[in-house]
């Protein structure tokens, strides 16, 4: 009996059951199709479980995935013919054999976690110290009555405790607003304008007046149509837009809604939504911005989710620009593809809230084919197999977003457009997942699919804000206490409930106060009349596990970097000190132009690049750093590149905007002048000559010089 229980086929079957979607029940045909078969390794450290029906389950601890494949191989290759037949039966029928009820073998202890389906959730938590930058994720097996009860317990505890945490933040934000309220009232009582000191005050008044006139013109036009009178000229409506090529199909008073399509139609554009499936089964939203005068939205069937295979070898890759979406444009007038990725707790709607000064709409009107990628869960958590209440739906962090989400977006955009590369624009967390994905230990191969990475407020090194009291609280509590307070599902889901039911303007005002208190930024450079609209696209659903990566005791908040430990960072600072230049002096005296600081010469570059994050596959970077950003330290990233610590990284453009804060790089009223135009030109500058021959020249890029990549190497 003992030999039978330790038979490789039985061991494999038991391990497969512990990683399956559902508990094994021979009377339920669904369990046969959803039982784990093998682990597919997306990277050497990122396994994904594949089920019998071809489905994908989210990440599991590395040791458990390796064990599944090892037992599968042992069973398949054993000398006994009966054993081989047994594992074939296990892999095909997956539930036909009799279940074993013996205790765990020594292999069950490989990761220090229980692999039993009904094990307590406390046993599913990995050791507190595993990998210093990317600790192993918890192991959550198939749902059982006990597991569901434990999961419900976490949901109840986190509902009350996270509510208390959120209430503290809200009360803190309201309390700190009291002095501003009194100051505002005092200025009003003394017949002074409290907004007069804003840097764009006059421009704000002009835009507000123009927006009101446009709303009245739209209302008159709607009245004419309703009265069936002869159609008059639309000049009064179109004059508010730059050129007559983009005719608004929405207008009037802004209802302040969470709808990318509505704001696109207000400026004469429109969007279509694609569903994208990642290699671990998550279904993401990908928005395509287009001009309805020259493009017709594709069918829902075509835009539905595809297979979880990235970068398939399709025929139209042989001919540039021959994708399904691109074929609607004539030869030589196609649009070069650009993908935009959003920041933490945001969605891509953040790129679409400033009318014609929105970065997404600006690039689309300039002549680019703009695509907007919403990371996993977003406003509507979707997965191929698991549901909202399953902890496995939320078992991910920044590593999975970079290794799974970003390649899935890039693959779908290239598939639809037919181009071999695209321009990538990222903000904040979007830059984090990009820098993580491109690292040589992750998925450096996607660098060959990107012509340039435009990083806005790059989030690689932590800023001083990470030391604030409420962030410090999240850092000092243990992983178990973090899960007790914030749960194992969505992070503070009450925020999404408020988003769903509160009026748009009230939610926008409250959202600004809370986020301003948390991240210490202001609306000084934003258009005040649009501020409530800006916060309609935040926050979104994110996993508690992801927020633990950002703010917990193990990862970013402690290491102060996404790809280097705190000890490695200290060694770099000591090396810098030995060369007599501090971080502040470096940027005050010449910005790294001397050969001594740049580390020119092969020996100097090789020595400084001994701990490089990237290899020769990395695409060129363009970086815009907010000089007044307290959330992240962009200057330190520029210093790393300038000092030659990344010998393979080529910098096309870098800029520090001293007065900008973290969100000003996408929302400031002068963002187009200071960033947008440069992004537009740099994407075109780094596009291949072959792609340029197929595409229209973006507006204002006729005289853009071609970037010589060979000079930068």
Phi, psi and omega per residue, in radians:
X1 nan -0.762 -3.130
X2 -1.104 -0.706 3.126
X3 -1.113 -0.658 -3.139
X4 -1.147 -0.710 -3.132
X5 -1.189 -0.547 -3.140
X6 -1.592 0.108 3.076
X7 -1.034 2.390 -3.113
X8 -0.919 -0.655 3.139
X9 -1.121 -0.696 3.133
X10 -1.237 -0.674 3.094
X11 -1.109 -0.731 3.118
X12 -1.116 -0.745 -3.137
X13 -1.088 -0.710 -3.135
X14 -1.169 -0.700 3.103
X15 -1.176 -0.689 3.122
X16 -1.111 -0.691 3.123
X17 -1.101 -0.631 -3.094
X18 -1.245 -0.286 -3.127
X19 -1.945 0.176 -3.053
X20 -1.457 2.999 -3.141
X21 -1.248 -0.765 -3.039
X22 -2.147 2.702 3.001
X23 -1.063 2.574 -3.074
X24 -1.300 2.181 -3.141
X25 -2.502 1.911 -3.070
X26 -1.079 -0.394 -3.135
X27 -1.444 -0.175 -3.115
X28 -1.865 1.958 -3.093
X29 -1.144 -0.323 -3.129
X30 -1.162 -0.532 -3.084
X31 -1.173 -0.513 3.110
X32 -1.137 -0.677 -3.079
X33 -1.399 -0.385 -3.024
X34 -1.925 0.240 3.091
X35 -1.397 2.493 -3.138
X36 -1.126 2.428 3.123
X37 -1.945 -0.839 -3.101
X38 -2.760 2.944 3.064
X39 -1.862 2.201 3.028
X40 -1.685 2.240 -3.111
X41 -1.678 1.858 3.110
X42 -1.190 -0.742 2.926
X43 -2.292 2.962 3.131
X44 -1.014 -0.300 -3.134
X45 -2.045 0.161 -3.068
X46 -2.237 1.454 3.111
X47 -1.475 2.590 3.058
X48 -2.255 2.330 -3.107
X49 -1.462 2.236 3.063
X50 -1.801 2.356 -3.116
X51 -1.716 3.039 -3.060
X52 -1.099 -0.550 -3.134
X53 -1.556 0.221 3.121
X54 1.496 0.059 3.128
X55 -1.302 2.926 3.130
X56 -2.143 2.413 3.060
X57 -1.947 2.626 -3.092
X58 -1.069 3.072 -2.997
X59 -1.031 2.587 3.042
X60 -2.236 2.860 3.085
X61 -0.969 2.521 -3.061
X62 -0.988 -0.757 -3.079
X63 -1.108 -0.632 -3.128
X64 -1.243 -0.639 3.088
X65 -1.180 -0.740 3.104
X66 -1.100 -0.676 3.127
X67 -1.123 -0.722 3.120
X68 -1.042 -0.836 -3.118
X69 -1.204 -0.633 3.135
X70 -1.150 -0.781 3.114
X71 -1.143 -0.618 3.107
X72 -1.119 -0.770 3.133
X73 -1.159 -0.719 3.130
X74 -1.088 -0.722 -3.122
X75 -1.197 -0.665 -3.118
X76 -1.240 -0.539 -3.010
X77 -1.877 0.187 3.115
X78 -1.242 2.767 -3.065
X79 -1.239 -0.478 -3.070
X80 -1.253 2.225 3.093
X81 -1.120 -0.666 3.129
X82 -1.121 -0.647 3.123
X83 -1.153 -0.711 3.118
X84 -1.108 -0.700 3.095
X85 -1.138 -0.624 -3.130
X86 -1.128 -0.754 -3.130
X87 -1.242 -0.557 3.062
X88 -1.129 -0.660 3.081
X89 -1.149 -0.680 3.139
X90 -1.158 -0.702 -3.081
X91 -1.335 -0.406 -3.099
X92 -1.729 -0.859 -3.122
X93 -1.514 -0.614 2.953
X94 1.140 -0.105 3.077
X95 -2.585 0.142 -3.031
X96 -1.362 -0.530 -3.098
X97 -1.326 2.751 -3.129
X98 -1.237 2.393 3.141
X99 -1.231 2.523 3.059
X100 -1.777 2.553 -3.068
X101 -2.097 0.316 -3.118
X102 -1.341 2.992 -3.114
X103 -1.246 3.018 -3.115
X104 -1.230 2.479 3.064
X105 -1.450 3.133 -3.138
X106 -1.126 -0.470 3.128
X107 -1.182 -0.394 3.128
X108 -1.188 -0.243 -3.079
X109 -1.759 0.200 -3.066
X110 -0.995 -0.794 -3.075
X111 -1.737 0.063 -3.098
X112 1.272 0.324 -3.120
X113 -2.223 2.738 3.088
X114 -1.456 2.420 3.075
X115 -1.886 0.142 3.088
X116 -1.285 2.479 -3.075
X117 -1.083 -0.554 -3.083
X118 -1.789 0.301 -3.127
X119 -1.152 2.631 3.105
X120 -1.060 2.602 3.138
X121 -1.124 -0.452 3.084
X122 -1.099 -0.530 3.084
X123 -1.336 -0.298 -3.138
X124 -1.419 -0.186 -3.126
X125 -1.406 2.217 -3.118
X126 -1.213 2.918 3.092
X127 -0.967 2.516 -3.050
X128 -1.098 -0.427 3.107
X129 -2.127 1.879 3.062
X130 -2.119 -1.591 3.060
X131 -1.717 2.276 -3.008
X132 -1.131 -0.444 -3.118
X133 -1.827 -0.623 -3.121
X134 -2.346 1.382 3.126
X135 -1.062 2.734 3.104
X136 -1.087 2.533 3.066
X137 -1.374 2.746 3.091
X138 -1.106 2.808 3.049
X139 -1.859 2.021 3.063
X140 -1.995 2.014 -3.125
X141 -1.419 -2.949 3.125
X142 -1.051 2.613 -3.117
X143 -1.226 2.255 3.004
X144 -2.155 3.039 3.136
X145 -1.040 -0.778 -3.130
X146 -1.139 -0.758 -3.130
X147 -1.134 -0.727 3.110
X148 -1.100 -0.661 3.119
X149 -1.154 -0.743 3.102
X150 -1.136 -0.716 3.113
X151 -1.086 -0.716 3.088
X152 -1.097 -0.648 3.099
X153 -1.069 -0.743 3.081
X154 -1.109 -0.704 3.138
X155 -1.112 -0.705 -3.127
X156 -1.202 -0.820 -3.127
X157 -1.092 -0.751 -3.120
X158 -1.232 -0.517 3.122
X159 -1.064 -0.752 -3.121
X160 -1.381 -0.788 -3.057
X161 -1.258 -0.699 3.101
X162 -1.228 -0.528 3.034
X163 -1.103 -0.728 3.092
X164 -1.105 -0.707 3.099
X165 -1.101 -0.811 3.139
X166 -1.120 -0.698 3.122
X167 -1.095 -0.677 3.092
X168 -1.077 -0.744 3.136
X169 -1.145 -0.774 -3.130
X170 -1.100 -0.797 3.133
X171 -1.117 -0.666 3.090
X172 -1.103 -0.720 3.118
X173 -1.161 -0.690 3.117
X174 -1.205 -0.680 3.141
X175 -1.112 -0.768 3.137
X176 -1.238 -0.237 3.100
X177 -1.467 -0.229 -3.085
X178 -1.061 -0.836 3.107
X179 -1.016 -0.679 3.117
X180 -1.139 -0.639 3.129
X181 -1.135 -0.764 3.115
X182 -1.152 -0.688 3.102
X183 -1.105 -0.730 3.111
X184 -1.085 -0.797 -3.138
X185 -1.118 -0.701 3.139
X186 -1.073 -0.777 3.132
X187 -1.119 -0.642 3.103
X188 -1.158 -0.750 -3.118
X189 -1.167 -0.461 3.110
X190 -1.680 0.316 3.040
X191 1.044 0.708 3.057
X192 -2.115 2.629 -3.127
X193 -1.475 2.024 -3.116
X194 -1.169 -0.247 -3.118
X195 -1.764 0.072 -3.034
X196 -1.128 -0.456 -3.104
X197 -1.475 -0.061 3.107
X198 -1.129 2.454 -3.015
X199 -1.128 -0.419 -3.117
X200 -2.063 0.591 -3.029
X201 -1.023 -0.840 -3.116
X202 -1.145 -0.700 3.115
X203 -1.168 -0.633 3.076
X204 -1.067 -0.758 3.128
X205 -1.137 -0.691 3.141
X206 -1.132 -0.768 -3.128
X207 -1.172 -0.681 3.121
X208 -1.086 -0.744 3.106
X209 -1.117 -0.767 3.133
X210 -1.107 -0.648 -3.137
X211 -1.185 -0.661 3.090
X212 -1.155 -0.731 3.119
X213 -1.124 -0.704 3.100
X214 -1.117 -0.685 3.122
X215 -1.136 -0.709 3.104
X216 -1.154 -0.702 3.110
X217 -1.103 -0.697 3.107
X218 -1.120 -0.696 3.136
X219 -1.128 -0.714 3.106
X220 -1.116 -0.712 -3.139
X221 -1.139 -0.695 3.091
X222 -1.134 -0.630 3.126
X223 -1.148 -0.701 3.116
X224 -1.087 -0.745 -3.127
X225 -1.154 -0.715 -3.139
X226 -1.150 -0.553 3.138
X227 -1.518 -0.022 3.110
X228 1.007 0.629 3.077
X229 -1.479 2.878 3.096
X230 -0.971 2.447 -3.055
X231 -1.294 2.146 3.115
X232 -1.546 3.036 3.122
X233 -1.105 2.534 3.119
X234 -1.640 0.253 -3.085
X235 -1.001 -0.664 -3.092
X236 -1.123 -0.464 3.090
X237 -1.481 -0.756 -3.029
X238 -1.317 -0.338 -3.130
X239 -1.102 -0.406 3.130
X240 -1.385 -0.072 -3.134
X241 -1.996 2.584 -3.126
X242 -1.327 1.617 3.120
X243 1.694 2.742 -3.096
X244 -1.629 0.111 3.133
X245 -1.323 -0.191 -3.070
X246 -2.261 1.767 -3.089
X247 -1.706 2.062 -3.140
X248 -1.062 2.445 3.051
X249 -2.012 0.072 2.982
X250 -2.344 2.663 3.120
X251 -2.984 -2.862 -3.113
X252 1.502 -2.891 -3.135
X253 -1.190 2.363 -3.112
X254 -1.180 2.076 3.119
X255 -1.367 -0.092 -3.132
X256 1.011 1.381 -3.074
X257 -2.209 2.791 3.086
X258 -1.624 1.388 -3.029
X259 -2.631 1.807 3.138
X260 -1.064 -0.732 -3.110
X261 -1.060 -0.690 -3.137
X262 -1.076 -0.816 -3.108
X263 -1.259 -0.476 3.029
X264 -1.183 -0.732 -3.124
X265 -1.212 -0.421 3.075
X266 -1.155 -0.402 -3.135
X267 -1.962 0.300 3.053
X268 1.501 0.229 3.094
X269 -1.997 -3.082 3.037
X270 -2.710 3.002 -3.127
X271 -2.371 2.723 2.965
X272 -2.268 2.522 -3.061
X273 -1.814 2.256 3.042
X274 -1.860 2.594 3.017
X275 -1.815 2.246 -3.073
X276 -2.109 2.304 -3.140
X277 -1.806 2.283 3.111
X278 -1.472 3.003 -3.122
X279 -1.258 -0.249 3.036
X280 -1.873 0.342 2.929
X281 1.610 -0.059 3.104
X282 -1.305 2.558 -3.135
X283 -1.928 2.069 -3.029
X284 -1.870 2.736 3.076
X285 -1.713 2.231 3.103
X286 -2.165 2.093 -3.075
X287 -1.791 2.374 3.112
X288 -1.965 2.117 3.141
X289 -1.624 2.321 -3.099
X290 -2.593 2.871 3.054
X291 -1.646 1.998 -3.075
X292 -1.116 -0.232 3.103
X293 -1.334 -0.316 -3.105
X294 -2.285 0.094 -3.108
X295 -2.565 2.427 3.091
X296 -1.943 2.275 -3.113
X297 -0.991 2.459 3.127
X298 -1.321 2.873 -3.097
X299 -1.177 2.746 3.116
X300 -1.078 -0.674 -3.135
X301 -1.031 -0.746 3.138
X302 -1.199 -0.600 -3.065
X303 -1.476 -0.099 -3.119
X304 -1.211 2.951 -3.064
X305 -1.032 2.547 3.110
X306 -1.821 -2.846 -3.141
X307 -1.355 2.755 3.132
X308 -1.413 0.701 3.131
X309 -1.983 2.167 -3.120
X310 -1.723 2.583 3.113
X311 0.928 0.965 3.072
X312 -1.177 2.655 3.133
X313 -1.488 1.607 -3.102
X314 -1.774 2.737 -3.056
X315 -1.127 -0.646 -3.028
X316 -1.286 -0.089 2.994
X317 -1.174 -0.379 3.134
X318 -1.232 -0.431 -3.132
X319 -2.133 1.967 -3.019
X320 -1.077 2.414 3.043
X321 1.307 0.341 -3.075
X322 -1.861 0.506 3.095
X323 -1.326 2.955 -3.094
X324 -1.041 -0.791 -3.133
X325 -1.214 -0.675 -3.075
X326 -1.259 -0.402 -3.074
X327 -1.145 -0.261 3.108
X328 -1.331 -0.235 3.101
X329 -1.729 2.516 -3.133
X330 -1.197 2.757 3.101
X331 -1.010 2.389 -3.121
X332 1.434 -0.167 3.140
X333 -2.149 0.356 3.111
X334 -1.336 2.950 -3.036
X335 -1.912 2.348 3.124
X336 -1.288 2.305 -3.035
X337 -1.328 2.425 3.089
X338 -2.326 2.268 3.133
X339 -1.935 2.276 3.114
X340 -1.958 2.325 3.139
X341 -2.119 2.433 -2.986
X342 -1.602 -3.135 -3.116
X343 -1.726 -3.055 -3.089
X344 -1.126 2.360 3.129
X345 1.117 0.208 3.135
X346 -2.038 3.076 2.985
X347 -2.268 3.064 -3.094
X348 -1.218 -0.158 3.019
X349 -1.035 -0.365 3.101
X350 -1.067 -0.424 3.103
X351 -1.496 0.046 -2.951
X352 -2.275 0.373 -2.972
X353 -1.850 -0.097 -3.035
X354 -1.915 0.585 -3.137
X355 0.950 -2.292 -3.090
X356 -1.246 -0.237 3.076
X357 -1.595 0.125 2.991
X358 -1.269 2.382 -3.071
X359 -1.061 -0.714 -3.130
X360 -1.105 -0.810 -3.109
X361 -1.249 -0.600 3.099
X362 -1.084 -0.809 3.140
X363 -1.180 -0.638 3.122
X364 -1.135 -0.773 -3.139
X365 -1.244 -0.416 3.091
X366 -1.272 -0.377 3.104
X367 2.221 0.094 3.125
X368 -1.589 2.743 3.034
X369 -1.622 1.755 -2.934
X370 -1.665 2.283 3.103
X371 -2.196 2.452 -3.060
X372 -2.143 2.098 -3.066
X373 -1.849 2.122 3.043
X374 -1.637 2.131 3.137
X375 -1.105 2.980 -3.041
X376 -0.898 2.492 3.140
X377 1.336 -1.104 3.060
X378 0.880 -2.296 3.116
X379 -1.502 -0.274 -3.088
X380 -2.475 1.621 -3.130
X381 -1.074 2.182 -3.123
X382 -2.425 2.431 3.082
X383 -2.512 2.667 -3.117
X384 -1.060 -0.581 -3.010
X385 -2.270 -0.781 -3.038
X386 -1.511 2.797 -3.063
X387 -1.952 3.052 -3.081
X388 -0.971 -0.733 -3.042
X389 -1.364 -0.206 -3.129
X390 -1.374 2.201 3.134
X391 -1.002 -0.424 -3.128
X392 -1.203 -0.377 3.043
X393 -1.076 -0.466 -3.020
X394 -1.983 0.270 -3.060
X395 -1.621 1.244 -3.111
X396 -2.767 2.832 3.066
X397 -2.520 -2.788 -3.033
X398 -1.096 -0.491 -3.136
X399 -1.104 -0.811 3.127
X400 -1.160 -0.603 3.107
X401 -1.114 -0.690 3.133
X402 -1.338 -0.742 -3.047
X403 -1.392 -0.500 -3.071
X404 -1.896 -0.930 -3.017
X405 -1.173 -0.893 -3.062
X406 -1.050 -0.838 3.081
X407 -1.055 -0.618 3.133
X408 -1.129 -0.747 3.094
X409 -1.088 -0.867 -3.099
X410 -1.051 -0.772 -3.127
X411 -1.054 -0.768 -3.093
X412 -1.204 -0.702 3.129
X413 -1.116 -0.786 3.123
X414 -1.143 -0.612 3.101
X415 -1.131 -0.735 -3.101
X416 -1.308 -0.542 -3.082
X417 -1.687 -0.453 -3.137
X418 1.443 0.141 3.111
X419 -1.572 2.609 3.123
X420 -1.366 -0.324 -3.132
X421 -2.479 2.861 3.051
X422 -2.466 2.857 2.999
X423 -1.566 2.385 -3.076
X424 -2.017 2.170 3.096
X425 -2.052 2.182 -3.061
X426 -2.307 2.630 3.055
X427 -2.223 2.338 2.992
X428 0.926 -2.009 -3.126
X429 -1.011 -0.528 3.070
X430 -1.049 -0.627 3.071
X431 -1.236 -0.604 3.135
X432 -1.076 -0.880 -3.120
X433 -1.128 -0.530 3.104
X434 -1.229 -0.826 3.134
X435 -1.125 -0.598 3.079
X436 -1.192 -0.810 -3.078
X437 -1.110 -0.651 -3.061
X438 -1.372 -0.203 -3.124
X439 -1.034 2.589 -3.020
X440 -1.167 -0.321 3.065
X441 -1.512 -0.131 -3.060
X442 -1.878 -1.767 -3.126
X443 -2.270 1.152 -3.102
X444 -1.096 -0.332 -3.107
X445 -1.121 -0.426 -3.134
X446 -1.234 -0.216 3.067
X447 -1.060 -0.492 3.124
X448 -1.287 -0.159 3.133
X449 -1.761 0.019 -3.059
X450 -2.106 2.201 3.123
X451 -1.413 -0.553 3.083
X452 -2.846 2.544 3.023
X453 -1.855 2.028 3.077
X454 -1.724 1.851 -3.033
X455 -1.777 2.044 3.119
X456 -1.791 2.133 -3.056
X457 0.886 1.055 -3.054
X458 -1.019 2.232 -3.088
X459 -1.783 1.430 3.126
X460 -2.022 -0.739 3.086
X461 -1.968 2.489 -3.128
X462 -1.308 2.542 3.054
X463 -1.665 -3.131 -3.086
X464 -1.151 -0.317 -3.094
X465 -1.103 -0.375 -3.081
X466 -1.138 -0.266 3.138
X467 -1.549 0.050 3.132
X468 -1.108 2.736 -2.984
X469 -0.975 -0.836 -3.051
X470 -1.250 -0.531 3.035
X471 -1.256 -0.639 3.126
X472 -1.126 -0.632 3.089
X473 -1.033 -0.741 -3.125
X474 -1.233 -0.413 -3.116
X475 -1.456 -0.542 -3.044
X476 -1.517 -0.354 -3.134
X477 -1.321 2.649 -3.111
X478 -1.238 2.809 3.082
X479 -0.983 -0.662 3.109
X480 -1.140 -0.732 3.101
X481 -1.185 -0.631 3.088
X482 -1.031 -0.754 3.139
X483 -1.213 -0.567 3.107
X484 -1.168 -0.674 -3.095
X485 -1.407 -0.768 -3.013
X486 -1.917 -0.049 3.027
X487 1.447 -3.062 3.129
X488 -2.106 0.274 3.125
X489 -2.045 -2.270 3.115
X490 -1.295 2.572 3.134
X491 -1.393 2.035 3.125
X492 0.783 1.176 -3.092
X493 -1.110 -0.255 3.101
X494 -1.033 -0.515 3.112
X495 -1.055 -0.662 3.133
X496 -1.265 -0.581 3.062
X497 -1.116 -0.754 3.082
X498 -1.092 -0.702 3.121
X499 -1.075 -0.614 -3.071
X500 -1.317 -0.579 -2.963
X501 -1.949 -0.401 -3.133
X502 -1.330 2.555 3.040
X503 -1.015 2.570 -3.026
X504 -0.969 -0.790 -3.081
X505 -1.229 -0.667 3.088
X506 -1.154 -0.760 3.131
X507 -1.118 -0.716 3.132
X508 -1.095 -0.751 3.130
X509 -1.139 -0.749 3.135
X510 -1.177 -0.724 3.129
X511 -1.057 -0.724 3.123
X512 -1.097 -0.807 -3.107
X513 -1.065 -0.759 -3.102
X514 -1.169 -0.843 -3.097
X515 -1.222 -0.567 3.067
X516 -1.130 -0.699 3.100
X517 -1.163 -0.736 -3.095
X518 -1.188 -0.788 -2.954
X519 -1.935 0.067 2.976
X520 1.062 0.693 3.043
X521 -2.034 2.943 -3.096
X522 -2.294 2.977 3.121
X523 -1.725 0.375 -3.028
X524 -0.964 -0.670 -3.053
X525 -1.801 0.066 3.106
X526 -1.595 2.798 3.017
X527 -1.332 1.953 -3.000
X528 -1.055 -0.575 -3.108
X529 -1.195 -0.316 -3.124
X530 -1.839 0.059 -2.999
X531 -1.061 -0.716 3.136
X532 -1.118 -0.575 3.105
X533 -1.168 -0.638 -3.075
X534 -1.023 -0.582 -3.043
X535 -1.682 0.214 3.041
X536 -1.307 -0.337 -3.080
X537 -1.849 0.371 3.081
X538 -2.689 2.592 -0.081
X539 -1.442 3.079 3.061
X540 -2.141 3.034 3.061
X541 -1.166 2.203 2.958
X542 -2.316 2.744 -3.101
X543 -1.419 2.576 3.036
X544 -1.068 -0.563 3.109
X545 -1.130 -0.644 3.106
X546 -1.167 -0.749 3.116
X547 -1.189 -0.516 3.055
X548 -1.167 -0.594 3.078
X549 -1.126 -0.718 -3.121
X550 -1.261 -0.751 -2.897
X551 -2.097 -0.138 -3.116
X552 -1.275 -3.104 -3.001
X553 -1.381 -0.185 -3.006
X554 -1.713 -0.580 -2.826
X555 -1.952 -2.062 -2.917
X556 -1.035 -0.815 -3.076
X557 -1.102 -0.494 3.128
X558 -1.575 -0.792 -3.098
X559 -1.343 -0.386 3.131
X560 1.148 0.272 -3.133
X561 -2.773 2.700 -3.104
X562 -1.564 -0.331 -3.047
X563 -2.317 0.146 3.110
X564 -2.493 2.527 3.104
X565 -1.325 2.901 3.125
X566 -1.076 -0.626 3.125
X567 -1.140 -0.733 3.094
X568 -1.104 -0.686 3.095
X569 -1.104 -0.697 3.106
X570 -1.124 -0.682 3.117
X571 -1.101 -0.698 3.098
X572 -1.107 -0.715 3.126
X573 -1.132 -0.660 3.102
X574 -1.148 -0.686 3.078
X575 -1.095 -0.711 3.108
X576 -1.113 -0.719 -3.137
X577 -1.138 -0.632 3.112
X578 -1.109 -0.459 3.122
X579 -1.667 0.293 2.937
X580 1.204 0.092 -3.080
X581 -1.988 2.047 3.048
X582 -1.408 2.953 -3.121
X583 -1.060 -0.746 -3.114
X584 -1.212 -0.752 -3.137
X585 -1.110 -0.594 -3.127
X586 -1.032 -0.758 -3.099
X587 -1.484 -0.293 3.109
X588 -1.481 -0.458 -3.033
X589 -2.020 1.358 2.953
X590 1.634 -0.107 3.082
X591 0.925 0.727 2.978
X592 1.292 0.621 -3.108
X593 -1.583 -0.337 -3.096
X594 -1.297 2.611 -3.116
X595 -1.159 -0.512 3.121
X596 -1.100 -0.732 -3.126
X597 -1.322 -0.598 -3.089
X598 -1.300 -0.289 3.141
X599 1.168 0.701 -3.106
X600 -1.208 2.723 -3.051
X601 1.798 2.508 -3.029
X602 -1.120 -0.675 -3.103
X603 -1.190 -0.738 3.123
X604 -1.129 -0.741 -3.136
X605 -1.161 -0.670 -3.133
X606 -1.169 -0.695 -3.136
X607 -1.172 -0.798 -3.117
X608 -1.249 -0.419 -3.116
X609 -1.648 0.289 -3.083
X610 -1.169 -0.423 3.097
X611 -1.982 0.620 -3.092
X612 -1.102 2.529 3.111
X613 -1.474 -0.444 -2.947
X614 -2.141 2.673 3.079
X615 -1.907 -2.884 -3.028
X616 -1.217 -0.152 3.132
X617 -1.446 -0.143 -3.040
X618 -1.161 2.377 3.120
X619 -1.362 2.924 3.074
X620 -1.175 2.661 -3.117
X621 -2.016 2.547 2.906
X622 -2.235 2.288 -2.984
X623 -2.263 2.365 3.044
X624 -2.114 2.021 -3.064
X625 -1.858 2.308 3.064
X626 -1.458 1.997 -3.022
X627 -1.162 -0.426 3.141
X628 -1.831 0.404 -3.117
X629 -1.434 2.066 3.097
X630 -1.697 -0.144 -3.102
X631 -1.397 -0.737 3.129
X632 -2.284 2.809 -3.110
X633 -1.946 1.528 -3.133
X634 -1.260 -0.496 3.130
X635 -1.065 -0.657 -3.126
X636 -1.165 -0.597 3.078
X637 -1.154 -0.782 3.092
X638 -1.039 -0.690 3.122
X639 -1.078 -0.734 3.138
X640 -1.038 -0.771 -3.134
X641 -1.191 -0.775 -3.106
X642 -1.138 -0.561 -3.110
X643 -1.379 -0.011 3.091
X644 1.424 0.318 3.115
X645 -1.305 -0.233 3.061
X646 -2.167 1.445 -3.033
X647 -1.107 -0.360 -3.122
X648 -1.614 -0.187 -3.103
X649 -1.400 2.284 3.083
X650 -1.956 2.177 -3.119
X651 -1.714 1.980 3.107
X652 -1.359 -0.652 -3.047
X653 -2.784 2.481 3.022
X654 -2.528 2.514 -3.055
X655 -2.697 2.359 3.020
X656 -1.918 2.139 3.099
X657 -1.820 1.744 -2.920
X658 -0.989 -0.721 -3.031
X659 -1.448 -0.098 -3.069
X660 -1.420 2.494 2.957
X661 -1.784 -3.056 -2.920
X662 -1.053 -0.725 -3.092
X663 -1.622 -0.124 3.125
X664 -1.120 -0.423 -3.105
X665 -1.185 -0.234 3.064
X666 -2.135 -0.309 -3.011
X667 -2.085 -0.183 -3.112
X668 -1.096 2.574 -3.098
X669 -1.144 -0.451 3.109
X670 -1.797 0.336 -3.123
X671 -1.053 -0.681 -3.120
X672 -1.100 -0.750 -3.134
X673 -1.185 -0.666 -3.031
X674 -1.609 -0.412 -3.084
X675 -2.285 -0.858 -2.994
X676 -0.976 -0.819 -3.125
X677 -1.133 -0.655 3.111
X678 -1.181 -0.707 3.080
X679 -1.044 -0.799 3.141
X680 -1.010 -0.780 -3.095
X681 -1.268 -0.674 -3.086
X682 -1.219 -0.651 3.082
X683 -1.060 -0.746 3.139
X684 -1.237 -0.636 -3.122
X685 -1.103 -0.610 -3.075
X686 -1.666 -0.057 3.084
X687 -1.199 2.601 -3.122
X688 -1.213 2.708 3.126
X689 -1.072 -0.635 -3.138
X690 -1.153 -0.704 3.105
X691 -1.170 -0.685 3.136
X692 -1.087 -0.599 3.123
X693 -1.135 -0.472 -3.109
X694 -1.531 -0.327 -2.931
X695 -1.934 2.724 2.950
X696 -1.209 2.628 3.098
X697 -1.406 2.178 3.111
X698 -1.031 2.600 -3.140
X699 -0.991 2.297 3.118
X700 1.433 0.100 -3.102
X701 -1.935 0.221 -3.101
X702 -1.091 -0.600 -3.076
X703 -1.786 0.237 3.136
X704 -1.239 2.243 -3.130
X705 -1.302 2.587 3.096
X706 -1.309 2.354 3.139
X707 -1.392 2.188 3.132
X708 -1.592 1.765 -3.083
X709 -1.117 -0.564 -3.063
X710 -1.152 -0.500 -3.137
X711 -1.275 -0.337 -3.085
X712 -1.600 -0.200 -3.074
X713 -1.535 nan nan
